[in-house]
């Protein structure tokens, strides 16, 4: 079984307003007042700066879009997350911008690498966005990111 997610996550109102100028952007509400914007091929094409370069530490985040996320974060924290797993083996990365600056990450958990006591990169980013985990769960499941195994399924 696989899991694939490449997305921007922020407060629903913030993300709705910030993405208005991106016709390829599709938003999906997740839990705890947050929304997710999958980085689809169409969205990547619309935000890429024309080079093949990406933001170091990430697979799919186009060069220049990190600056956009920093700009959006003037209105509140904004995270970019990536996770790819197949058969329980994979990697994840996450970063959070707030007040126009990178304030967390990029965090990386590589294949076969145990998560630190602070949690996975995605859970730490979600916590920075205000997500709260209940007993027996992490922030990832608390906001419902476990509902879909493919990022594109959020916008179908």
N, C-alpha and C positions, 0 to 999 in steps of 0.2 A: 504494500500500500504506500502511496506517495502523498506528500504535502508540499505545496508550492505557493508561496506568498511573497509578493513584492508590492509594497503599498505605503502610502502616506496615511498617517493616523493623527487626528486632532479632534478637538471639540467640534460637534456637528455644525454649530453656527459659524465658527471660525472657518472651517473647511468649505462650507457652502459659499461664503462670501469670497474667500481667497481664490477659489477655483472658477469663479464666474467668467473669467476671460479665457478659459480653456475649454473649448467646445468638446474635446475628446474626453474630458474628465467625467467620470461616473462615480457617484457617491453611494455608500451603503451604510446605514446606521448599524453600529455594533452596540455593545452594552455600556452602561454608566455614562451616557451622554456623549460618547465618542462616535466618530464616523471614520470610515475607511475609504480611501481612494486608490483602487488597484492601479498599478503602473502597467497598463495595457500597452501593446505595440503602438496603437494609435496615439496614446498619450505620450509615450517616449518620443515618437516622431515629432510631436507638436512642441515638446519642451527641450529637445536636444539643440545644442548650439551649432550643429553642422559638423562637428568633429566626431571621431570615433571614440574619443576619450570619455572615461567615466570618472566618477568620484572615487579616489583611492579607498580601498577597504570594502567596496560594494561591487556586486556583479552587474547591476542593472541601472543604477542611479546615474543619469546623464550629467556630464560636466555642465556647469552653469545652473542646473536645477537646484543644487545645494544652496546657491545664493538666493534663489526664489523661496526656498523653504525658510531660510533665515529671515527674509523680508516678511513672509507670512507670520513668522513667530513674534513679530512686534505686537500682535493681537492676542498671543497666548502660545503655549508650548505646542510644537509640531514635531512628530516623529516620522522617520523613514525606517521601515523594517523590511528585512529579507529573510526568508527561511525556505530551505529546500531539503526535503527528506525523502528517502526511498527505502522501504524495508526497515525503518527505524534508524537509519544511518543518514547523517546529513550535517548541515551547517546553518548558522543564522548570524545575522548582523543587524545592528540597530544604532540609531543616533537620534538625538533630540536637540532641537534648536529652541531657544527662548530668548525674548528680548533682542532678537537680531543676531544672537551668537550661538555657536555650538556649545551646549552645556553638558552633554553626555555622549561619550563615544567618539568615534565609532567603536562599538563593542562587537566582539567576534567570538563565537564559539565554534571551533572547528570539528571536523569529523572525529568521533571517538573521544572528544574532550568533555570532561565532566563540567557541569555548570558550577560556578562559585556559590558560596553560601548566600550571596546577594540575589541569586536567581539567574535565569537565562537572559540573554540580551533583550529579547522581546518583552519579557516580564519586567525587566528593569526600566525599559523605555515606557511601557504602559504605566508603571508606577509613577514615573516622572510626569505623566499626563494626568495623574490623579486617580487612576484605577486602584481599586481596593479589592484584595483577594479575601475570600471567606475561609473558614476552616476547611482544610483538606483540598484546597485548590490554589492555583497560582493566578496571576493577573491575566495571563493568556486565556485561561478557561473562564475566569470571572467576567470578562467582557464578551465572551462568546466566539473567540477566534477559532475555536475547535469545531464550529458548525459546518465549515466547508474545508475541503482538502485542497482546493484549487482557487487561487486568487480571483480568477475570472468568474467563478460561481457566485461571487458576491453581487455582481451586477446583472445577472441573468433575469 
